């Protein structure tokens, strides 16, 4: 595409295109190997009936509790993702765990997104955390400190998959009014959670402001107009408390 325009053609020739094709073929090898391994695992699960057995095991262990089944699926996703890339680990979870979530009441799109999210989060979750290895190498920082800091920064991301299951409107499923209100409250809730964990909103937050922000975050993330209203009130209290010292200093 760059060869078609004179302004982007400089420094690019057919040799560059050939080298790009060669690099693309080489990079495909890792993806092909991952897909082949995932195919072998899925074949073993299908032929031996392990998928059905594992699904029943999760249902029995969860005792018909959807939240417990989600927690088990989250742990399994992080563990599977530690040893495999995101796509193969997600495919394995689809074979083993997603059917159990659907049987316990989760809608199919939310169950799949839940599994996919935690397969991704394994890249920043210690002890393996392959993405953290790369980041720590670039920053020349301690691996464990970088890993736990990544978990702290991305803490809201660990809650988002649960929101998909309990509030499918966040995934644009349902009437438009519910979608708008649920998405808005969820976004504000995630912002409150980030501010509470990092200790900064309009300025550096005190210890009680951080606690109130975290409580407001969970109330806003939780589906329901009453919880949303309480969360907004708590957020307004913190905003007012942070604005007052600024105005006093200005006078």
C-alpha positions, -999 to 999 in steps of 0.1 A, spaced: 0 0 0 29 24 8 43 18 -28 11 32 -43 17 68 -31 47 89 -39 47 105 -4 51 71 13 72 53 -13 106 66 -1 128 39 13 104 11 3 111 -13 -25 102 -48 -36 130 -62 -14 112 -47 16 80 -63 6 97 -97 1 114 -94 35 80 -85 51 64 -116 36 93 -138 49 89 -123 84 51 -129 83 56 -165 74 81 -170 102 58 -153 128 30 -175 117 49 -206 129 43 -197 166 6 -192 160 3 -224 140 20 -244 168 -3 -229 194 -34 -237 174 -21 -273 168 -15 -278 206 -50 -264 213 -64 -288 187 -47 -318 204 -60 -307 238 -96 -302 225 -94 -336 207 -84 -353 239 -111 -336 258 -138 -345 232 -128 -381 227 -123 -390 264 -154 -371 276 -133 -350 300 -151 -318 290 -185 -332 302 -169 -346 334 -151 -313 341 -182 -293 335 -201 -315 359 -173 -312 385 -175 -274 384 -213 -275 388 -211 -298 417 -182 -279 434 -200 -246 429 -232 -260 444 -254 -241 419 -238 -209 429 -230 -188 398 -206 -165 416 -185 -195 428 -185 -210 394 -173 -177 380 -145 -176 406 -134 -211 397 -135 -202 360 -114 -171 366 -88 -191 385 -87 -217 358 -84 -191 331 -54 -175 348 -37 -209 354 -43 -221 318 -31 -187 305 2 -190 324 12 -220 302 -4 -211 269 -10 -180 248 -44 -163 251 -61 -179 221 -54 -216 230 -62 -211 267 -95 -194 257 -103 -223 234 -96 -248 262 -118 -229 285 -146 -229 260 -144 -267 259 -142 -271 297 -158 -243 316 -180 -221 294 -207 -248 291 -209 -250 329 -214 -212 332 -242 -213 305 -259 -241 324 -259 -220 356 -277 -191 339 -250 -170 322 -259 -160 287 -235 -173 260 -218 -140 249 -211 -130 285 -198 -165 294 -174 -164 264 -162 -129 272 -157 -138 308 -134 -167 298 -116 -146 272 -109 -118 296 -93 -140 323 -73 -158 296 -59 -123 287 -53 -113 324 -30 -142 329 -4 -122 310 -1 -97 339 -9 -119 368 20 -133 389 38 -157 391 43 -162 354 30 -129 339 47 -130 305 38 -94 297 53 -83 329 86 -101 320 88 -79 289 78 -47 307 103 -53 336 131 -60 310 124 -27 293 122 -7 325 151 -27 342 129 -31 372 123 -58 397 100 -85 383 78 -91 413 74 -54 421 64 -48 385 40 -78 386 21 -66 416 20 -31 404 5 -43 371 -22 -62 391 -29 -30 412 -32 -8 381 -54 -33 363 -75 -42 394 -107 -28 377 -101 -52 348 -106 -82 372 -141 -70 380 -152 -61 344 -158 -98 334 -182 -103 363 -201 -72 351 -206 -89 318 -224 -118 334 -245 -99 358 -252 -69 336 -253 -81 299 -264 -46 289 -228 -35 292 -222 -57 261 -250 -39 242 -276 -66 250 -310 -52 259 -330 -20 255 -311 12 248 -320 30 280 -306 1 301 -275 0 280 -268 37 284 -275 38 322 -256 6 329 -226 15 308 -224 50 323 -226 38 359 -200 10 352 -176 35 336 -179 59 366 -176 29 389 -143 18 373 -130 53 375 -138 54 412 -121 21 418 -90 32 400 -90 65 420 -95 46 453 -67 21 446 -42 47 433 -51 73 459 -58 102 435 -89 118 421 -88 156 418 -58 156 442 -41 131 465 -69 113 484 -69 107 522 -74 73 536 -112 78 542 -117 92 507 -100 61 492 -123 38 513 -154 58 502 -143 57 466 -139 19 466 -173 15 482 -188 38 457 -171 19 429 -187 -14 439 -221 2 443 -219 17 409 -206 -14 392 -234 -35 409 -265 -35 387 -295 -16 402 -307 20 403 -307 22 442 -270 11 444 -261 35 416 -278 64 434 -259 56 467 -227 53 447 -232 87 431 -239 103 465 -207 88 479 -187 100 449 -202 135 453 -191 136 489 -155 128 480 -156 154 451 -169 180 475 -143 172 501 -115 174 476 -128 207 461 -132 225 494 -95 227 504 -87 240 469 -112 268 472 -100 277 507 -64 279 495 -75 301 466 -91 326 490 
